[in-house]
């Protein structure tokens, strides 16, 4: 599983085929959208994984601020 750039394994995440089809109908890039949402949520968790995700999102925010 890759929470940063998609390529999610829906079966390992426990996502049913019905929800998978709904995501595909709703979003242009469902893997990318879901993985970014999961990365945002993990940014609020503690530990090393949370710190890595916070650093990633701070880089994204700072680049958008410069633009």
N, CA, C and O atoms as a GROMACS GRO file, in nm:
protein
  268
    1UNK      N    1   0.084  -0.119   0.000
    1UNK     CA    2   0.000   0.000   0.000
    1UNK      C    3   0.088   0.124   0.000
    1UNK      O    4   0.191   0.128   0.067
    2UNK      N    5   0.047   0.222  -0.074
    2UNK     CA    6   0.121   0.345  -0.081
    2UNK      C    7   0.025   0.460  -0.051
    2UNK      O    8  -0.058   0.497  -0.135
    3UNK      N    9   0.036   0.516   0.068
    3UNK     CA   10  -0.055   0.622   0.109
    3UNK      C   11  -0.021   0.756   0.046
    3UNK      O   12  -0.098   0.851   0.060
    4UNK      N   13   0.092   0.767  -0.020
    4UNK     CA   14   0.129   0.896  -0.076
    4UNK      C   15   0.087   0.914  -0.221
    4UNK      O   16   0.049   1.025  -0.260
    5UNK      N   17   0.093   0.812  -0.301
    5UNK     CA   18   0.072   0.830  -0.444
    5UNK      C   19  -0.026   0.731  -0.507
    5UNK      O   20  -0.024   0.712  -0.628
    6UNK      N   21  -0.109   0.669  -0.427
    6UNK     CA   22  -0.208   0.578  -0.484
    6UNK      C   23  -0.158   0.435  -0.488
    6UNK      O   24  -0.067   0.397  -0.414
    7UNK      N   25  -0.217   0.357  -0.574
    7UNK     CA   26  -0.182   0.215  -0.584
    7UNK      C   27  -0.228   0.138  -0.462
    7UNK      O   28  -0.160   0.046  -0.416
    8UNK      N   29  -0.344   0.174  -0.408
    8UNK     CA   30  -0.395   0.111  -0.288
    8UNK      C   31  -0.452  -0.027  -0.318
    8UNK      O   32  -0.509  -0.049  -0.425
    9UNK      N   33  -0.438  -0.117  -0.224
    9UNK     CA   34  -0.494  -0.250  -0.235
    9UNK      C   35  -0.624  -0.250  -0.156
    9UNK      O   36  -0.623  -0.262  -0.033
   10UNK      N   37  -0.736  -0.238  -0.226
   10UNK     CA   38  -0.865  -0.220  -0.162
   10UNK      C   39  -0.904  -0.337  -0.072
   10UNK      O   40  -0.967  -0.317   0.031
   11UNK      N   41  -0.867  -0.458  -0.111
   11UNK     CA   42  -0.901  -0.575  -0.029
   11UNK      C   43  -0.831  -0.569   0.107
   11UNK      O   44  -0.891  -0.602   0.209
   12UNK      N   45  -0.705  -0.529   0.109
   12UNK     CA   46  -0.631  -0.517   0.236
   12UNK      C   47  -0.687  -0.405   0.323
   12UNK      O   48  -0.679  -0.412   0.446
   13UNK      N   49  -0.742  -0.303   0.260
   13UNK     CA   50  -0.801  -0.193   0.336
   13UNK      C   51  -0.941  -0.225   0.385
   13UNK      O   52  -0.997  -0.151   0.465
   14UNK      N   53  -0.997  -0.335   0.338
   14UNK     CA   54  -1.132  -0.374   0.378
   14UNK      C   55  -1.241  -0.295   0.308
   14UNK      O   56  -1.351  -0.279   0.361
   15UNK      N   57  -1.211  -0.245   0.189
   15UNK     CA   58  -1.309  -0.168   0.112
   15UNK      C   59  -1.383  -0.263   0.018
   15UNK      O   60  -1.322  -0.336  -0.060
   16UNK      N   61  -1.514  -0.262   0.028
   16UNK     CA   62  -1.596  -0.354  -0.051
   16UNK      C   63  -1.597  -0.314  -0.198
   16UNK      O   64  -1.569  -0.199  -0.232
   17UNK      N   65  -1.631  -0.409  -0.286
   17UNK     CA   66  -1.641  -0.377  -0.428
   17UNK      C   67  -1.745  -0.269  -0.458
   17UNK      O   68  -1.729  -0.192  -0.552
   18UNK      N   69  -1.851  -0.263  -0.378
   18UNK     CA   70  -1.953  -0.160  -0.398
   18UNK      C   71  -1.896  -0.021  -0.373
   18UNK      O   72  -1.918   0.071  -0.451
   19UNK      N   73  -1.821  -0.007  -0.263
   19UNK     CA   74  -1.759   0.122  -0.232
   19UNK      C   75  -1.653   0.155  -0.336
   19UNK      O   76  -1.639   0.271  -0.376
   20UNK      N   77  -1.578   0.056  -0.380
   20UNK     CA   78  -1.477   0.076  -0.484
   20UNK      C   79  -1.542   0.131  -0.612
   20UNK      O   80  -1.490   0.225  -0.672
   21UNK      N   81  -1.655   0.073  -0.653
   21UNK     CA   82  -1.725   0.122  -0.772
   21UNK      C   83  -1.777   0.263  -0.751
   21UNK      O   84  -1.772   0.345  -0.842
   22UNK      N   85  -1.826   0.292  -0.632
   22UNK     CA   86  -1.874   0.426  -0.601
   22UNK      C   87  -1.760   0.528  -0.609
   22UNK      O   88  -1.779   0.638  -0.662
   23UNK      N   89  -1.643   0.493  -0.557
   23UNK     CA   90  -1.526   0.582  -0.566
   23UNK      C   91  -1.488   0.606  -0.712
   23UNK      O   92  -1.454   0.718  -0.750
   24UNK      N   93  -1.493   0.501  -0.793
   24UNK     CA   94  -1.457   0.515  -0.933
   24UNK      C   95  -1.556   0.601  -1.010
   24UNK      O   96  -1.518   0.669  -1.105
   25UNK      N   97  -1.681   0.598  -0.969
   25UNK     CA   98  -1.781   0.682  -1.035
   25UNK      C   99  -1.774   0.827  -0.988
   25UNK      O  100  -1.808   0.918  -1.063
   26UNK      N  101  -1.729   0.847  -0.865
   26UNK     CA  102  -1.729   0.980  -0.804
   26UNK      C  103  -1.604   1.060  -0.837
   26UNK      O  104  -1.613   1.180  -0.866
   27UNK      N  105  -1.488   0.997  -0.834
   27UNK     CA  106  -1.361   1.069  -0.848
   27UNK      C  107  -1.290   1.031  -0.977
   27UNK      O  108  -1.300   0.917  -1.024
   28UNK      N  109  -1.219   1.127  -1.033
   28UNK     CA  110  -1.141   1.101  -1.154
   28UNK      C  111  -1.027   1.004  -1.124
   28UNK      O  112  -1.002   0.911  -1.201
   29UNK      N  113  -0.959   1.025  -1.012
   29UNK     CA  114  -0.850   0.937  -0.970
   29UNK      C  115  -0.877   0.885  -0.830
   29UNK      O  116  -0.825   0.941  -0.733
   30UNK      N  117  -0.958   0.779  -0.816
   30UNK     CA  118  -0.998   0.735  -0.682
   30UNK      C  119  -0.882   0.690  -0.595
   30UNK      O  120  -0.881   0.717  -0.475
   31UNK      N  121  -0.783   0.621  -0.652
   31UNK     CA  122  -0.666   0.578  -0.572
   31UNK      C  123  -0.593   0.699  -0.518
   31UNK      O  124  -0.557   0.703  -0.400
   32UNK      N  125  -0.569   0.797  -0.603
   32UNK     CA  126  -0.495   0.917  -0.562
   32UNK      C  127  -0.573   0.995  -0.457
   32UNK      O  128  -0.515   1.040  -0.358
   33UNK      N  129  -0.704   1.012  -0.477
   33UNK     CA  130  -0.787   1.088  -0.383
   33UNK      C  131  -0.792   1.018  -0.247
   33UNK      O  132  -0.776   1.084  -0.144
   34UNK      N  133  -0.814   0.889  -0.247
   34UNK     CA  134  -0.821   0.815  -0.121
   34UNK      C  135  -0.686   0.813  -0.050
   34UNK      O  136  -0.681   0.828   0.072
   35UNK      N  137  -0.578   0.796  -0.124
   35UNK     CA  138  -0.446   0.793  -0.060
   35UNK      C  139  -0.411   0.929   0.000
   35UNK      O  140  -0.351   0.935   0.107
   36UNK      N  141  -0.446   1.038  -0.068
   36UNK     CA  142  -0.420   1.170  -0.011
   36UNK      C  143  -0.505   1.196   0.113
   36UNK      O  144  -0.457   1.256   0.209
   37UNK      N  145  -0.629   1.149   0.112
   37UNK     CA  146  -0.714   1.164   0.230
   37UNK      C  147  -0.657   1.086   0.347
   37UNK      O  148  -0.656   1.136   0.460
   38UNK      N  149  -0.608   0.965   0.322
   38UNK     CA  150  -0.549   0.885   0.428
   38UNK      C  151  -0.421   0.950   0.481
   38UNK      O  152  -0.395   0.946   0.601
   39UNK      N  153  -0.342   1.010   0.392
   39UNK     CA  154  -0.220   1.078   0.435
   39UNK      C  155  -0.252   1.201   0.520
   39UNK      O  156  -0.180   1.230   0.616
   40UNK      N  157  -0.357   1.273   0.485
   40UNK     CA  158  -0.397   1.390   0.565
   40UNK      C  159  -0.440   1.348   0.705
   40UNK      O  160  -0.403   1.412   0.804
   41UNK      N  161  -0.516   1.241   0.714
   41UNK     CA  162  -0.562   1.193   0.844
   41UNK      C  163  -0.443   1.146   0.928
   41UNK      O  164  -0.438   1.172   1.048
   42UNK      N  165  -0.348   1.078   0.866
   42UNK     CA  166  -0.231   1.029   0.940
   42UNK      C  167  -0.140   1.142   0.986
   42UNK      O  168  -0.061   1.123   1.078
   43UNK      N  169  -0.151   1.260   0.926
   43UNK     CA  170  -0.071   1.374   0.970
   43UNK      C  171  -0.110   1.417   1.111
   43UNK      O  172  -0.031   1.482   1.179
   44UNK      N  173  -0.229   1.382   1.155
   44UNK     CA  174  -0.275   1.417   1.289
   44UNK      C  175  -0.245   1.309   1.392
   44UNK      O  176  -0.280   1.324   1.509
   45UNK      N  177  -0.180   1.201   1.350
   45UNK     CA  178  -0.144   1.096   1.445
   45UNK      C  179  -0.005   1.125   1.502
   45UNK      O  180   0.069   1.208   1.449
   46UNK      N  181   0.028   1.058   1.608
   46UNK     CA  182   0.156   1.079   1.672
   46UNK      C  183   0.263   0.986   1.616
   46UNK      O  184   0.239   0.909   1.523
   47UNK      N  185   0.380   0.996   1.674
   47UNK     CA  186   0.489   0.908   1.636
   47UNK      C  187   0.560   0.950   1.509
   47UNK      O  188   0.536   1.058   1.454
   48UNK      N  189   0.648   0.862   1.465
   48UNK     CA  190   0.729   0.890   1.347
   48UNK      C  191   0.645   0.900   1.220
   48UNK      O  192   0.669   0.988   1.137
   49UNK      N  193   0.548   0.811   1.206
   49UNK     CA  194   0.463   0.815   1.086
   49UNK      C  195   0.387   0.947   1.076
   49UNK      O  196   0.377   1.004   0.968
   50UNK      N  197   0.335   0.996   1.186
   50UNK     CA  198   0.266   1.124   1.187
   50UNK      C  199   0.359   1.238   1.153
   50UNK      O  200   0.321   1.331   1.081
   51UNK      N  201   0.482   1.232   1.204
   51UNK     CA  202   0.581   1.337   1.176
   51UNK      C  203   0.617   1.340   1.028
   51UNK      O  204   0.633   1.447   0.969
   52UNK      N  205   0.631   1.224   0.968
   52UNK     CA  206   0.663   1.216   0.825
   52UNK      C  207   0.550   1.276   0.742
   52UNK      O  208   0.576   1.350   0.647
   53UNK      N  209   0.427   1.243   0.776
   53UNK     CA  210   0.314   1.297   0.702
   53UNK      C  211   0.298   1.448   0.724
   53UNK      O  212   0.265   1.520   0.630
   54UNK      N  213   0.323   1.495   0.846
   54UNK     CA  214   0.316   1.640   0.869
   54UNK      C  215   0.423   1.714   0.789
   54UNK      O  216   0.396   1.820   0.733
   55UNK      N  217   0.543   1.659   0.784
   55UNK     CA  218   0.650   1.722   0.705
   55UNK      C  219   0.613   1.727   0.557
   55UNK      O  220   0.637   1.827   0.490
   56UNK      N  221   0.555   1.618   0.507
   56UNK     CA  222   0.513   1.612   0.367
   56UNK      C  223   0.411   1.722   0.337
   56UNK      O  224   0.425   1.794   0.239
   57UNK      N  225   0.307   1.734   0.422
   57UNK     CA  226   0.202   1.832   0.398
   57UNK      C  227   0.252   1.975   0.420
   57UNK      O  228   0.201   2.067   0.356
   58UNK      N  229   0.348   1.996   0.508
   58UNK     CA  230   0.406   2.129   0.525
   58UNK      C  231   0.484   2.171   0.400
   58UNK      O  232   0.482   2.288   0.362
   59UNK      N  233   0.553   2.076   0.338
   59UNK     CA  234   0.622   2.107   0.212
   59UNK      C  235   0.522   2.143   0.104
   59UNK      O  236   0.544   2.238   0.028
   60UNK      N  237   0.412   2.070   0.096
   60UNK     CA  238   0.309   2.100  -0.003
   60UNK      C  239   0.252   2.240   0.022
   60UNK      O  240   0.239   2.319  -0.071
   61UNK      N  241   0.219   2.270   0.149
   61UNK     CA  242   0.162   2.401   0.182
   61UNK      C  243   0.260   2.514   0.156
   61UNK      O  244   0.220   2.620   0.107
   62UNK      N  245   0.388   2.493   0.186
   62UNK     CA  246   0.485   2.600   0.164
   62UNK      C  247   0.506   2.625   0.014
   62UNK      O  248   0.526   2.739  -0.027
   63UNK      N  249   0.502   2.521  -0.066
   63UNK     CA  250   0.516   2.540  -0.211
   63UNK      C  251   0.396   2.615  -0.267
   63UNK      O  252   0.412   2.699  -0.356
   64UNK      N  253   0.277   2.585  -0.218
   64UNK     CA  254   0.159   2.657  -0.262
   64UNK      C  255   0.165   2.802  -0.217
   64UNK      O  256   0.119   2.891  -0.289
   65UNK      N  257   0.221   2.828  -0.099
   65UNK     CA  258   0.232   2.966  -0.049
   65UNK      C  259   0.327   3.046  -0.137
   65UNK      O  260   0.303   3.165  -0.162
   66UNK      N  261   0.433   2.984  -0.184
   66UNK     CA  262   0.530   3.052  -0.270
   66UNK      C  263   0.467   3.083  -0.406
   66UNK      O  264   0.488   3.191  -0.462
   67UNK      N  265   0.392   2.989  -0.457
   67UNK     CA  266   0.328   3.008  -0.588
   67UNK      C  267   0.226   3.120  -0.577
   67UNK      O  268   0.160   3.152  -0.676
   0.00000   0.00000   0.00000
